[in-house]
Amino acid sequence: MTRVEVQRLTLPPGFEAGPHTHPGPVVCYVTEGRIRFQVKGQPARYYTAGQTIFEPASTPIERFDNDSSSAPATFIATYLLGDQDTELLRRLQ
């Protein structure tokens, strides 16, 4: 990894990210709400404010969803990237 990008992201109520991967690992710190997270082949887990989510590099993420239908979920994502990484997220079919 040769660079780091940090973003504060807010998922609207009921938001579902859909299956995706990242070129490098991502560490997410939840600041508000409840997020349902699932790596392909593993059970879903739930994270709330103060907890950290680890998304491994090049691994299918099945769910990264706002678990609430009425409140937003906010997190700070830290992307660990290489020089050749041009996108932060790749959507899967």
PDB file of N, CA, C and O in Angstrom:
ATOM      1  N   MET A   1       0.839  -1.169   0.000  1.00  0.00           N
ATOM      2  CA  MET A   1       0.000   0.000   0.000  1.00  0.00           C
ATOM      3  C   MET A   1       0.895   1.247   0.000  1.00  0.00           C
ATOM      4  O   MET A   1       1.883   1.341   0.729  1.00  0.00           O
ATOM      5  N   THR A   2       0.505   2.178  -0.838  1.00  0.00           N
ATOM      6  CA  THR A   2       1.333   3.376  -0.958  1.00  0.00           C
ATOM      7  C   THR A   2       0.575   4.672  -0.684  1.00  0.00           C
ATOM      8  O   THR A   2       1.174   5.745  -0.618  1.00  0.00           O
ATOM      9  N   ARG A   3      -0.751   4.568  -0.524  1.00  0.00           N
ATOM     10  CA  ARG A   3      -1.517   5.779  -0.211  1.00  0.00           C
ATOM     11  C   ARG A   3      -2.775   5.419   0.571  1.00  0.00           C
ATOM     12  O   ARG A   3      -3.237   4.278   0.566  1.00  0.00           O
ATOM     13  N   VAL A   4      -3.301   6.422   1.232  1.00  0.00           N
ATOM     14  CA  VAL A   4      -4.490   6.252   2.070  1.00  0.00           C
ATOM     15  C   VAL A   4      -5.499   7.315   1.673  1.00  0.00           C
ATOM     16  O   VAL A   4      -5.146   8.473   1.454  1.00  0.00           O
ATOM     17  N   GLU A   5      -6.751   6.911   1.584  1.00  0.00           N
ATOM     18  CA  GLU A   5      -7.837   7.870   1.346  1.00  0.00           C
ATOM     19  C   GLU A   5      -8.867   7.677   2.452  1.00  0.00           C
ATOM     20  O   GLU A   5      -9.225   6.547   2.784  1.00  0.00           O
ATOM     21  N   VAL A   6      -9.338   8.775   3.018  1.00  0.00           N
ATOM     22  CA  VAL A   6     -10.312   8.721   4.106  1.00  0.00           C
ATOM     23  C   VAL A   6     -11.553   9.495   3.686  1.00  0.00           C
ATOM     24  O   VAL A   6     -11.462  10.615   3.184  1.00  0.00           O
ATOM     25  N   GLN A   7     -12.724   8.877   3.898  1.00  0.00           N
ATOM     26  CA  GLN A   7     -13.996   9.530   3.565  1.00  0.00           C
ATOM     27  C   GLN A   7     -14.991   9.325   4.691  1.00  0.00           C
ATOM     28  O   GLN A   7     -15.027   8.271   5.326  1.00  0.00           O
ATOM     29  N   ARG A   8     -15.798  10.351   4.929  1.00  0.00           N
ATOM     30  CA  ARG A   8     -16.944  10.232   5.839  1.00  0.00           C
ATOM     31  C   ARG A   8     -18.161  10.003   4.962  1.00  0.00           C
ATOM     32  O   ARG A   8     -18.473  10.828   4.103  1.00  0.00           O
ATOM     33  N   LEU A   9     -18.855   8.880   5.171  1.00  0.00           N
ATOM     34  CA  LEU A   9     -19.978   8.507   4.322  1.00  0.00           C
ATOM     35  C   LEU A   9     -21.235   8.315   5.155  1.00  0.00           C
ATOM     36  O   LEU A   9     -21.182   7.798   6.271  1.00  0.00           O
ATOM     37  N   THR A  10     -22.360   8.734   4.603  1.00  0.00           N
ATOM     38  CA  THR A  10     -23.653   8.547   5.259  1.00  0.00           C
ATOM     39  C   THR A  10     -24.550   7.725   4.352  1.00  0.00           C
ATOM     40  O   THR A  10     -24.758   8.062   3.186  1.00  0.00           O
ATOM     41  N   LEU A  11     -25.078   6.640   4.905  1.00  0.00           N
ATOM     42  CA  LEU A  11     -26.018   5.788   4.185  1.00  0.00           C
ATOM     43  C   LEU A  11     -27.434   6.212   4.569  1.00  0.00           C
ATOM     44  O   LEU A  11     -27.759   6.238   5.756  1.00  0.00           O
ATOM     45  N   PRO A  12     -28.277   6.541   3.604  1.00  0.00           N
ATOM     46  CA  PRO A  12     -29.649   6.920   3.932  1.00  0.00           C
ATOM     47  C   PRO A  12     -30.417   5.726   4.504  1.00  0.00           C
ATOM     48  O   PRO A  12     -29.991   4.582   4.343  1.00  0.00           O
ATOM     49  N   PRO A  13     -31.543   5.983   5.168  1.00  0.00           N
ATOM     50  CA  PRO A  13     -32.346   4.887   5.719  1.00  0.00           C
ATOM     51  C   PRO A  13     -32.642   3.819   4.665  1.00  0.00           C
ATOM     52  O   PRO A  13     -33.034   4.138   3.542  1.00  0.00           O
ATOM     53  N   GLY A  14     -32.455   2.560   5.031  1.00  0.00           N
ATOM     54  CA  GLY A  14     -32.762   1.442   4.150  1.00  0.00           C
ATOM     55  C   GLY A  14     -31.763   1.195   3.026  1.00  0.00           C
ATOM     56  O   GLY A  14     -31.987   0.309   2.201  1.00  0.00           O
ATOM     57  N   PHE A  15     -30.670   1.949   2.967  1.00  0.00           N
ATOM     58  CA  PHE A  15     -29.696   1.822   1.877  1.00  0.00           C
ATOM     59  C   PHE A  15     -29.041   0.445   1.878  1.00  0.00           C
ATOM     60  O   PHE A  15     -28.662  -0.070   2.930  1.00  0.00           O
ATOM     61  N   GLU A  16     -28.910  -0.153   0.674  1.00  0.00           N
ATOM     62  CA  GLU A  16     -28.211  -1.421   0.483  1.00  0.00           C
ATOM     63  C   GLU A  16     -27.121  -1.218  -0.559  1.00  0.00           C
ATOM     64  O   GLU A  16     -27.409  -0.849  -1.698  1.00  0.00           O
ATOM     65  N   ALA A  17     -25.866  -1.456  -0.175  1.00  0.00           N
ATOM     66  CA  ALA A  17     -24.738  -1.204  -1.074  1.00  0.00           C
ATOM     67  C   ALA A  17     -24.661  -2.212  -2.215  1.00  0.00           C
ATOM     68  O   ALA A  17     -24.171  -1.877  -3.293  1.00  0.00           O
ATOM     69  N   GLY A  18     -25.126  -3.419  -2.004  1.00  0.00           N
ATOM     70  CA  GLY A  18     -25.015  -4.453  -3.031  1.00  0.00           C
ATOM     71  C   GLY A  18     -23.629  -5.069  -3.027  1.00  0.00           C
ATOM     72  O   GLY A  18     -22.699  -4.510  -2.445  1.00  0.00           O
ATOM     73  N   PRO A  19     -23.484  -6.219  -3.675  1.00  0.00           N
ATOM     74  CA  PRO A  19     -22.199  -6.921  -3.689  1.00  0.00           C
ATOM     75  C   PRO A  19     -21.098  -6.077  -4.335  1.00  0.00           C
ATOM     76  O   PRO A  19     -21.313  -5.439  -5.366  1.00  0.00           O
ATOM     77  N   HIS A  20     -19.917  -6.084  -3.712  1.00  0.00           N
ATOM     78  CA  HIS A  20     -18.805  -5.287  -4.213  1.00  0.00           C
ATOM     79  C   HIS A  20     -17.481  -5.806  -3.652  1.00  0.00           C
ATOM     80  O   HIS A  20     -17.456  -6.653  -2.758  1.00  0.00           O
ATOM     81  N   THR A  21     -16.394  -5.283  -4.190  1.00  0.00           N
ATOM     82  CA  THR A  21     -15.050  -5.540  -3.668  1.00  0.00           C
ATOM     83  C   THR A  21     -14.302  -4.214  -3.603  1.00  0.00           C
ATOM     84  O   THR A  21     -14.750  -3.200  -4.138  1.00  0.00           O
ATOM     85  N   HIS A  22     -13.157  -4.248  -2.937  1.00  0.00           N
ATOM     86  CA  HIS A  22     -12.246  -3.104  -2.881  1.00  0.00           C
ATOM     87  C   HIS A  22     -10.858  -3.573  -3.291  1.00  0.00           C
ATOM     88  O   HIS A  22     -10.499  -4.713  -2.997  1.00  0.00           O
ATOM     89  N   PRO A  23     -10.058  -2.739  -3.963  1.00  0.00           N
ATOM     90  CA  PRO A  23      -8.733  -3.172  -4.392  1.00  0.00           C
ATOM     91  C   PRO A  23      -7.763  -3.394  -3.226  1.00  0.00           C
ATOM     92  O   PRO A  23      -6.856  -4.222  -3.309  1.00  0.00           O
ATOM     93  N   GLY A  24      -7.964  -2.657  -2.162  1.00  0.00           N
ATOM     94  CA  GLY A  24      -7.140  -2.799  -0.960  1.00  0.00           C
ATOM     95  C   GLY A  24      -8.044  -2.914   0.241  1.00  0.00           C
ATOM     96  O   GLY A  24      -9.254  -2.725   0.120  1.00  0.00           O
ATOM     97  N   PRO A  25      -7.489  -3.218   1.398  1.00  0.00           N
ATOM     98  CA  PRO A  25      -8.327  -3.318   2.588  1.00  0.00           C
ATOM     99  C   PRO A  25      -8.938  -1.972   2.969  1.00  0.00           C
ATOM    100  O   PRO A  25      -8.383  -0.909   2.687  1.00  0.00           O
ATOM    101  N   VAL A  26     -10.102  -2.054   3.621  1.00  0.00           N
ATOM    102  CA  VAL A  26     -10.811  -0.860   4.077  1.00  0.00           C
ATOM    103  C   VAL A  26     -11.158  -1.055   5.550  1.00  0.00           C
ATOM    104  O   VAL A  26     -11.665  -2.104   5.947  1.00  0.00           O
ATOM    105  N   VAL A  27     -10.879  -0.035   6.348  1.00  0.00           N
ATOM    106  CA  VAL A  27     -11.258  -0.038   7.761  1.00  0.00           C
ATOM    107  C   VAL A  27     -12.310   1.046   7.942  1.00  0.00           C
ATOM    108  O   VAL A  27     -12.076   2.206   7.603  1.00  0.00           O
ATOM    109  N   CYS A  28     -13.474   0.669   8.478  1.00  0.00           N
ATOM    110  CA  CYS A  28     -14.592   1.600   8.647  1.00  0.00           C
ATOM    111  C   CYS A  28     -14.918   1.745  10.127  1.00  0.00           C
ATOM    112  O   CYS A  28     -15.084   0.752  10.836  1.00  0.00           O
ATOM    113  N   TYR A  29     -15.009   2.984  10.585  1.00  0.00           N
ATOM    114  CA  TYR A  29     -15.379   3.289  11.961  1.00  0.00           C
ATOM    115  C   TYR A  29     -16.796   3.852  11.952  1.00  0.00           C
ATOM    116  O   TYR A  29     -17.039   4.920  11.390  1.00  0.00           O
ATOM    117  N   VAL A  30     -17.722   3.144  12.568  1.00  0.00           N
ATOM    118  CA  VAL A  30     -19.128   3.564  12.587  1.00  0.00           C
ATOM    119  C   VAL A  30     -19.296   4.689  13.613  1.00  0.00           C
ATOM    120  O   VAL A  30     -18.904   4.548  14.771  1.00  0.00           O
ATOM    121  N   THR A  31     -19.883   5.804  13.173  1.00  0.00           N
ATOM    122  CA  THR A  31     -20.097   6.940  14.070  1.00  0.00           C
ATOM    123  C   THR A  31     -21.564   7.140  14.438  1.00  0.00           C
ATOM    124  O   THR A  31     -21.885   7.808  15.420  1.00  0.00           O
ATOM    125  N   GLU A  32     -22.453   6.546  13.630  1.00  0.00           N
ATOM    126  CA  GLU A  32     -23.894   6.725  13.889  1.00  0.00           C
ATOM    127  C   GLU A  32     -24.666   5.606  13.208  1.00  0.00           C
ATOM    128  O   GLU A  32     -24.318   5.197  12.101  1.00  0.00           O
ATOM    129  N   GLY A  33     -25.702   5.113  13.857  1.00  0.00           N
ATOM    130  CA  GLY A  33     -26.594   4.133  13.251  1.00  0.00           C
ATOM    131  C   GLY A  33     -26.130   2.702  13.443  1.00  0.00           C
ATOM    132  O   GLY A  33     -25.297   2.398  14.297  1.00  0.00           O
ATOM    133  N   ARG A  34     -26.703   1.828  12.610  1.00  0.00           N
ATOM    134  CA  ARG A  34     -26.421   0.385  12.679  1.00  0.00           C
ATOM    135  C   ARG A  34     -26.227  -0.131  11.254  1.00  0.00           C
ATOM    136  O   ARG A  34     -27.080   0.075  10.391  1.00  0.00           O
ATOM    137  N   ILE A  35     -25.110  -0.798  11.016  1.00  0.00           N
ATOM    138  CA  ILE A  35     -24.761  -1.305   9.696  1.00  0.00           C
ATOM    139  C   ILE A  35     -24.749  -2.828   9.714  1.00  0.00           C
ATOM    140  O   ILE A  35     -24.172  -3.451  10.605  1.00  0.00           O
ATOM    141  N   ARG A  36     -25.393  -3.409   8.718  1.00  0.00           N
ATOM    142  CA  ARG A  36     -25.357  -4.859   8.521  1.00  0.00           C
ATOM    143  C   ARG A  36     -24.267  -5.135   7.488  1.00  0.00           C
ATOM    144  O   ARG A  36     -24.301  -4.606   6.377  1.00  0.00           O
ATOM    145  N   PHE A  37     -23.300  -5.969   7.868  1.00  0.00           N
ATOM    146  CA  PHE A  37     -22.118  -6.242   7.046  1.00  0.00           C
ATOM    147  C   PHE A  37     -21.968  -7.742   6.863  1.00  0.00           C
ATOM    148  O   PHE A  37     -22.134  -8.510   7.811  1.00  0.00           O
ATOM    149  N   GLN A  38     -21.651  -8.159   5.631  1.00  0.00           N
ATOM    150  CA  GLN A  38     -21.477  -9.589   5.379  1.00  0.00           C
ATOM    151  C   GLN A  38     -20.443  -9.825   4.291  1.00  0.00           C
ATOM    152  O   GLN A  38     -20.573  -9.331   3.171  1.00  0.00           O
ATOM    153  N   VAL A  39     -19.413 -10.588   4.639  1.00  0.00           N
ATOM    154  CA  VAL A  39     -18.444 -11.068   3.667  1.00  0.00           C
ATOM    155  C   VAL A  39     -19.023 -12.334   3.053  1.00  0.00           C
ATOM    156  O   VAL A  39     -19.633 -13.136   3.759  1.00  0.00           O
ATOM    157  N   LYS A  40     -18.842 -12.524   1.760  1.00  0.00           N
ATOM    158  CA  LYS A  40     -19.392 -13.698   1.070  1.00  0.00           C
ATOM    159  C   LYS A  40     -18.963 -14.983   1.786  1.00  0.00           C
ATOM    160  O   LYS A  40     -17.788 -15.179   2.095  1.00  0.00           O
ATOM    161  N   GLY A  41     -19.952 -15.855   2.041  1.00  0.00           N
ATOM    162  CA  GLY A  41     -19.693 -17.135   2.680  1.00  0.00           C
ATOM    163  C   GLY A  41     -19.669 -17.096   4.200  1.00  0.00           C
ATOM    164  O   GLY A  41     -19.474 -18.128   4.842  1.00  0.00           O
ATOM    165  N   GLN A  42     -19.865 -15.917   4.784  1.00  0.00           N
ATOM    166  CA  GLN A  42     -19.877 -15.768   6.234  1.00  0.00           C
ATOM    167  C   GLN A  42     -21.227 -15.213   6.678  1.00  0.00           C
ATOM    168  O   GLN A  42     -21.946 -14.615   5.878  1.00  0.00           O
ATOM    169  N   PRO A  43     -21.574 -15.410   7.953  1.00  0.00           N
ATOM    170  CA  PRO A  43     -22.844 -14.847   8.426  1.00  0.00           C
ATOM    171  C   PRO A  43     -22.782 -13.317   8.508  1.00  0.00           C
ATOM    172  O   PRO A  43     -21.710 -12.735   8.669  1.00  0.00           O
ATOM    173  N   ALA A  44     -23.941 -12.687   8.396  1.00  0.00           N
ATOM    174  CA  ALA A  44     -24.020 -11.232   8.546  1.00  0.00           C
ATOM    175  C   ALA A  44     -23.717 -10.851   9.988  1.00  0.00           C
ATOM    176  O   ALA A  44     -24.039 -11.583  10.923  1.00  0.00           O
ATOM    177  N   ARG A  45     -23.089  -9.691  10.146  1.00  0.00           N
ATOM    178  CA  ARG A  45     -22.811  -9.142  11.472  1.00  0.00           C
ATOM    179  C   ARG A  45     -23.341  -7.712  11.500  1.00  0.00           C
ATOM    180  O   ARG A  45     -23.505  -7.076  10.459  1.00  0.00           O
ATOM    181  N   TYR A  46     -23.603  -7.222  12.704  1.00  0.00           N
ATOM    182  CA  TYR A  46     -24.164  -5.884  12.879  1.00  0.00           C
ATOM    183  C   TYR A  46     -23.191  -5.032  13.680  1.00  0.00           C
ATOM    184  O   TYR A  46     -22.612  -5.488  14.666  1.00  0.00           O
ATOM    185  N   TYR A  47     -23.018  -3.785  13.242  1.00  0.00           N
ATOM    186  CA  TYR A  47     -22.083  -2.859  13.868  1.00  0.00           C
ATOM    187  C   TYR A  47     -22.802  -1.559  14.184  1.00  0.00           C
ATOM    188  O   TYR A  47     -23.622  -1.081  13.400  1.00  0.00           O
ATOM    189  N   THR A  48     -22.485  -0.991  15.342  1.00  0.00           N
ATOM    190  CA  THR A  48     -23.084   0.272  15.776  1.00  0.00           C
ATOM    191  C   THR A  48     -21.982   1.273  16.118  1.00  0.00           C
ATOM    192  O   THR A  48     -20.796   0.948  16.056  1.00  0.00           O
ATOM    193  N   ALA A  49     -22.384   2.490  16.479  1.00  0.00           N
ATOM    194  CA  ALA A  49     -21.439   3.572  16.766  1.00  0.00           C
ATOM    195  C   ALA A  49     -20.350   3.111  17.724  1.00  0.00           C
ATOM    196  O   ALA A  49     -20.624   2.504  18.760  1.00  0.00           O
ATOM    197  N   GLY A  50     -19.106   3.411  17.355  1.00  0.00           N
ATOM    198  CA  GLY A  50     -17.948   3.060  18.165  1.00  0.00           C
ATOM    199  C   GLY A  50     -17.289   1.756  17.749  1.00  0.00           C
ATOM    200  O   GLY A  50     -16.222   1.414  18.258  1.00  0.00           O
ATOM    201  N   GLN A  51     -17.907   1.025  16.834  1.00  0.00           N
ATOM    202  CA  GLN A  51     -17.331  -0.242  16.385  1.00  0.00           C
ATOM    203  C   GLN A  51     -16.645  -0.070  15.029  1.00  0.00           C
ATOM    204  O   GLN A  51     -16.947   0.851  14.270  1.00  0.00           O
ATOM    205  N   THR A  52     -15.705  -0.994  14.746  1.00  0.00           N
ATOM    206  CA  THR A  52     -14.918  -0.941  13.525  1.00  0.00           C
ATOM    207  C   THR A  52     -15.206  -2.155  12.651  1.00  0.00           C
ATOM    208  O   THR A  52     -15.309  -3.279  13.143  1.00  0.00           O
ATOM    209  N   ILE A  53     -15.332  -1.915  11.357  1.00  0.00           N
ATOM    210  CA  ILE A  53     -15.568  -2.956  10.361  1.00  0.00           C
ATOM    211  C   ILE A  53     -14.318  -3.077   9.502  1.00  0.00           C
ATOM    212  O   ILE A  53     -13.758  -2.069   9.071  1.00  0.00           O
ATOM    213  N   PHE A  54     -13.875  -4.318   9.249  1.00  0.00           N
ATOM    214  CA  PHE A  54     -12.734  -4.559   8.360  1.00  0.00           C
ATOM    215  C   PHE A  54     -13.222  -5.227   7.087  1.00  0.00           C
ATOM    216  O   PHE A  54     -13.828  -6.297   7.131  1.00  0.00           O
ATOM    217  N   GLU A  55     -12.953  -4.588   5.942  1.00  0.00           N
ATOM    218  CA  GLU A  55     -13.277  -5.160   4.643  1.00  0.00           C
ATOM    219  C   GLU A  55     -11.963  -5.599   3.983  1.00  0.00           C
ATOM    220  O   GLU A  55     -11.154  -4.754   3.600  1.00  0.00           O
ATOM    221  N   PRO A  56     -11.747  -6.912   3.849  1.00  0.00           N
ATOM    222  CA  PRO A  56     -10.495  -7.377   3.251  1.00  0.00           C
ATOM    223  C   PRO A  56     -10.400  -7.036   1.767  1.00  0.00           C
ATOM    224  O   PRO A  56     -11.417  -6.920   1.083  1.00  0.00           O
ATOM    225  N   ALA A  57      -9.190  -6.878   1.283  1.00  0.00           N
ATOM    226  CA  ALA A  57      -8.951  -6.554  -0.127  1.00  0.00           C
ATOM    227  C   ALA A  57      -9.411  -7.676  -1.039  1.00  0.00           C
ATOM    228  O   ALA A  57      -9.272  -8.856  -0.717  1.00  0.00           O
ATOM    229  N   SER A  58      -9.960  -7.290  -2.179  1.00  0.00           N
ATOM    230  CA  SER A  58     -10.329  -8.220  -3.255  1.00  0.00           C
ATOM    231  C   SER A  58     -11.225  -9.367  -2.800  1.00  0.00           C
ATOM    232  O   SER A  58     -11.177 -10.456  -3.372  1.00  0.00           O
ATOM    233  N   THR A  59     -12.034  -9.133  -1.785  1.00  0.00           N
ATOM    234  CA  THR A  59     -12.927 -10.143  -1.234  1.00  0.00           C
ATOM    235  C   THR A  59     -14.369  -9.680  -1.440  1.00  0.00           C
ATOM    236  O   THR A  59     -14.696  -8.544  -1.099  1.00  0.00           O
ATOM    237  N   PRO A  60     -15.236 -10.528  -1.985  1.00  0.00           N
ATOM    238  CA  PRO A  60     -16.619 -10.107  -2.189  1.00  0.00           C
ATOM    239  C   PRO A  60     -17.329  -9.761  -0.874  1.00  0.00           C
ATOM    240  O   PRO A  60     -17.379 -10.563   0.059  1.00  0.00           O
ATOM    241  N   ILE A  61     -17.863  -8.567  -0.835  1.00  0.00           N
ATOM    242  CA  ILE A  61     -18.674  -8.100   0.284  1.00  0.00           C
ATOM    243  C   ILE A  61     -20.124  -8.209  -0.184  1.00  0.00           C
ATOM    244  O   ILE A  61     -20.526  -7.536  -1.133  1.00  0.00           O
ATOM    245  N   GLU A  62     -20.900  -9.051   0.479  1.00  0.00           N
ATOM    246  CA  GLU A  62     -22.295  -9.274   0.080  1.00  0.00           C
ATOM    247  C   GLU A  62     -23.209  -8.160   0.569  1.00  0.00           C
ATOM    248  O   GLU A  62     -24.130  -7.750  -0.138  1.00  0.00           O
ATOM    249  N   ARG A  63     -22.952  -7.671   1.784  1.00  0.00           N
ATOM    250  CA  ARG A  63     -23.827  -6.645   2.367  1.00  0.00           C
ATOM    251  C   ARG A  63     -22.999  -5.589   3.098  1.00  0.00           C
ATOM    252  O   ARG A  63     -22.072  -5.902   3.845  1.00  0.00           O
ATOM    253  N   PHE A  64     -23.355  -4.356   2.864  1.00  0.00           N
ATOM    254  CA  PHE A  64     -22.895  -3.214   3.657  1.00  0.00           C
ATOM    255  C   PHE A  64     -24.088  -2.276   3.634  1.00  0.00           C
ATOM    256  O   PHE A  64     -24.148  -1.343   2.833  1.00  0.00           O
ATOM    257  N   ASP A  65     -25.042  -2.539   4.530  1.00  0.00           N
ATOM    258  CA  ASP A  65     -26.356  -1.909   4.468  1.00  0.00           C
ATOM    259  C   ASP A  65     -26.674  -1.119   5.730  1.00  0.00           C
ATOM    260  O   ASP A  65     -26.218  -1.454   6.823  1.00  0.00           O
ATOM    261  N   ASN A  66     -27.462  -0.068   5.559  1.00  0.00           N
ATOM    262  CA  ASN A  66     -28.026   0.619   6.713  1.00  0.00           C
ATOM    263  C   ASN A  66     -29.168  -0.257   7.224  1.00  0.00           C
ATOM    264  O   ASN A  66     -30.134  -0.505   6.503  1.00  0.00           O
ATOM    265  N   ASP A  67     -29.058  -0.720   8.453  1.00  0.00           N
ATOM    266  CA  ASP A  67     -30.046  -1.650   9.007  1.00  0.00           C
ATOM    267  C   ASP A  67     -31.334  -0.956   9.459  1.00  0.00           C
ATOM    268  O   ASP A  67     -32.281  -1.625   9.874  1.00  0.00           O
ATOM    269  N   SER A  68     -31.377   0.366   9.383  1.00  0.00           N
ATOM    270  CA  SER A  68     -32.566   1.111   9.809  1.00  0.00           C
ATOM    271  C   SER A  68     -33.358   1.617   8.603  1.00  0.00           C
ATOM    272  O   SER A  68     -32.785   2.055   7.605  1.00  0.00           O
ATOM    273  N   SER A  69     -34.670   1.547   8.714  1.00  0.00           N
ATOM    274  CA  SER A  69     -35.523   2.091   7.653  1.00  0.00           C
ATOM    275  C   SER A  69     -35.918   3.544   7.942  1.00  0.00           C
ATOM    276  O   SER A  69     -36.626   4.167   7.150  1.00  0.00           O
ATOM    277  N   SER A  70     -35.454   4.083   9.090  1.00  0.00           N
ATOM    278  CA  SER A  70     -35.881   5.438   9.447  1.00  0.00           C
ATOM    279  C   SER A  70     -34.751   6.403   9.823  1.00  0.00           C
ATOM    280  O   SER A  70     -34.987   7.605   9.939  1.00  0.00           O
ATOM    281  N   ALA A  71     -33.523   5.895  10.017  1.00  0.00           N
ATOM    282  CA  ALA A  71     -32.418   6.768  10.433  1.00  0.00           C
ATOM    283  C   ALA A  71     -31.182   6.498   9.581  1.00  0.00           C
ATOM    284  O   ALA A  71     -30.974   5.369   9.136  1.00  0.00           O
ATOM    285  N   PRO A  72     -30.357   7.526   9.346  1.00  0.00           N
ATOM    286  CA  PRO A  72     -29.133   7.315   8.570  1.00  0.00           C
ATOM    287  C   PRO A  72     -28.091   6.531   9.382  1.00  0.00           C
ATOM    288  O   PRO A  72     -28.187   6.421  10.605  1.00  0.00           O
ATOM    289  N   ALA A  73     -27.108   5.999   8.677  1.00  0.00           N
ATOM    290  CA  ALA A  73     -25.939   5.371   9.303  1.00  0.00           C
ATOM    291  C   ALA A  73     -24.707   6.059   8.723  1.00  0.00           C
ATOM    292  O   ALA A  73     -24.597   6.221   7.507  1.00  0.00           O
ATOM    293  N   THR A  74     -23.788   6.460   9.585  1.00  0.00           N
ATOM    294  CA  THR A  74     -22.603   7.193   9.153  1.00  0.00           C
ATOM    295  C   THR A  74     -21.351   6.460   9.610  1.00  0.00           C
ATOM    296  O   THR A  74     -21.305   5.897  10.703  1.00  0.00           O
ATOM    297  N   PHE A  75     -20.332   6.478   8.745  1.00  0.00           N
ATOM    298  CA  PHE A  75     -19.065   5.845   9.092  1.00  0.00           C
ATOM    299  C   PHE A  75     -17.919   6.580   8.414  1.00  0.00           C
ATOM    300  O   PHE A  75     -18.113   7.303   7.437  1.00  0.00           O
ATOM    301  N   ILE A  76     -16.723   6.380   8.952  1.00  0.00           N
ATOM    302  CA  ILE A  76     -15.509   6.926   8.361  1.00  0.00           C
ATOM    303  C   ILE A  76     -14.750   5.753   7.763  1.00  0.00           C
ATOM    304  O   ILE A  76     -14.365   4.827   8.476  1.00  0.00           O
ATOM    305  N   ALA A  77     -14.534   5.795   6.442  1.00  0.00           N
ATOM    306  CA  ALA A  77     -13.858   4.715   5.732  1.00  0.00           C
ATOM    307  C   ALA A  77     -12.415   5.122   5.441  1.00  0.00           C
ATOM    308  O   ALA A  77     -12.156   6.202   4.911  1.00  0.00           O
ATOM    309  N   THR A  78     -11.483   4.237   5.798  1.00  0.00           N
ATOM    310  CA  THR A  78     -10.073   4.440   5.502  1.00  0.00           C
ATOM    311  C   THR A  78      -9.658   3.379   4.488  1.00  0.00           C
ATOM    312  O   THR A  78      -9.610   2.189   4.803  1.00  0.00           O
ATOM    313  N   TYR A  79      -9.359   3.821   3.273  1.00  0.00           N
ATOM    314  CA  TYR A  79      -8.990   2.937   2.169  1.00  0.00           C
ATOM    315  C   TYR A  79      -7.467   2.887   2.068  1.00  0.00           C
ATOM    316  O   TYR A  79      -6.817   3.928   1.970  1.00  0.00           O
ATOM    317  N   LEU A  80      -6.902   1.687   2.091  1.00  0.00           N
ATOM    318  CA  LEU A  80      -5.464   1.493   1.922  1.00  0.00           C
ATOM    319  C   LEU A  80      -5.239   1.065   0.470  1.00  0.00           C
ATOM    320  O   LEU A  80      -5.687  -0.005   0.055  1.00  0.00           O
ATOM    321  N   LEU A  81      -4.552   1.896  -0.287  1.00  0.00           N
ATOM    322  CA  LEU A  81      -4.495   1.738  -1.738  1.00  0.00           C
ATOM    323  C   LEU A  81      -3.065   1.671  -2.263  1.00  0.00           C
ATOM    324  O   LEU A  81      -2.121   2.135  -1.623  1.00  0.00           O
ATOM    325  N   GLY A  82      -2.939   1.085  -3.438  1.00  0.00           N
ATOM    326  CA  GLY A  82      -1.667   1.073  -4.154  1.00  0.00           C
ATOM    327  C   GLY A  82      -1.649   2.167  -5.201  1.00  0.00           C
ATOM    328  O   GLY A  82      -2.674   2.798  -5.462  1.00  0.00           O
ATOM    329  N   ASP A  83      -0.492   2.397  -5.804  1.00  0.00           N
ATOM    330  CA  ASP A  83      -0.357   3.434  -6.832  1.00  0.00           C
ATOM    331  C   ASP A  83      -1.271   3.207  -8.024  1.00  0.00           C
ATOM    332  O   ASP A  83      -1.740   4.167  -8.635  1.00  0.00           O
ATOM    333  N   GLN A  84      -1.529   1.951  -8.364  1.00  0.00           N
ATOM    334  CA  GLN A  84      -2.329   1.625  -9.546  1.00  0.00           C
ATOM    335  C   GLN A  84      -3.831   1.612  -9.294  1.00  0.00           C
ATOM    336  O   GLN A  84      -4.608   1.500 -10.242  1.00  0.00           O
ATOM    337  N   ASP A  85      -4.256   1.724  -8.042  1.00  0.00           N
ATOM    338  CA  ASP A  85      -5.686   1.677  -7.708  1.00  0.00           C
ATOM    339  C   ASP A  85      -6.353   2.986  -8.101  1.00  0.00           C
ATOM    340  O   ASP A  85      -6.042   4.045  -7.555  1.00  0.00           O
ATOM    341  N   THR A  86      -7.285   2.899  -9.068  1.00  0.00           N
ATOM    342  CA  THR A  86      -7.963   4.104  -9.551  1.00  0.00           C
ATOM    343  C   THR A  86      -9.391   4.218  -9.033  1.00  0.00           C
ATOM    344  O   THR A  86      -9.971   5.303  -9.056  1.00  0.00           O
ATOM    345  N   GLU A  87      -9.964   3.114  -8.569  1.00  0.00           N
ATOM    346  CA  GLU A  87     -11.320   3.156  -8.028  1.00  0.00           C
ATOM    347  C   GLU A  87     -11.315   2.587  -6.615  1.00  0.00           C
ATOM    348  O   GLU A  87     -10.504   1.721  -6.285  1.00  0.00           O
ATOM    349  N   LEU A  88     -12.217   3.077  -5.799  1.00  0.00           N
ATOM    350  CA  LEU A  88     -12.293   2.632  -4.403  1.00  0.00           C
ATOM    351  C   LEU A  88     -13.160   1.398  -4.251  1.00  0.00           C
ATOM    352  O   LEU A  88     -12.964   0.606  -3.329  1.00  0.00           O
ATOM    353  N   LEU A  89     -14.136   1.226  -5.169  1.00  0.00           N
ATOM    354  CA  LEU A  89     -15.121   0.158  -5.041  1.00  0.00           C
ATOM    355  C   LEU A  89     -15.459  -0.378  -6.427  1.00  0.00           C
ATOM    356  O   LEU A  89     -15.599   0.385  -7.383  1.00  0.00           O
ATOM    357  N   ARG A  90     -15.588  -1.697  -6.523  1.00  0.00           N
ATOM    358  CA  ARG A  90     -16.028  -2.319  -7.765  1.00  0.00           C
ATOM    359  C   ARG A  90     -17.298  -3.096  -7.501  1.00  0.00           C
ATOM    360  O   ARG A  90     -17.308  -4.013  -6.680  1.00  0.00           O
ATOM    361  N   ARG A  91     -18.366  -2.741  -8.185  1.00  0.00           N
ATOM    362  CA  ARG A  91     -19.659  -3.435  -8.013  1.00  0.00           C
ATOM    363  C   ARG A  91     -19.602  -4.798  -8.696  1.00  0.00           C
ATOM    364  O   ARG A  91     -19.019  -4.955  -9.769  1.00  0.00           O
ATOM    365  N   LEU A  92     -20.227  -5.783  -8.041  1.00  0.00           N
ATOM    366  CA  LEU A  92     -20.320  -7.138  -8.582  1.00  0.00           C
ATOM    367  C   LEU A  92     -21.743  -7.403  -9.028  1.00  0.00           C
ATOM    368  O   LEU A  92     -22.677  -6.775  -8.530  1.00  0.00           O
ATOM    369  N   GLN A  93     -21.916  -8.309  -9.944  1.00  0.00           N
ATOM    370  CA  GLN A  93     -23.260  -8.677 -10.428  1.00  0.00           C
ATOM    371  C   GLN A  93     -24.001  -9.498  -9.413  1.00  0.00           C
ATOM    372  O   GLN A  93     -25.142  -9.893  -9.653  1.00  0.00           O
TER     373      GLN A  93
END
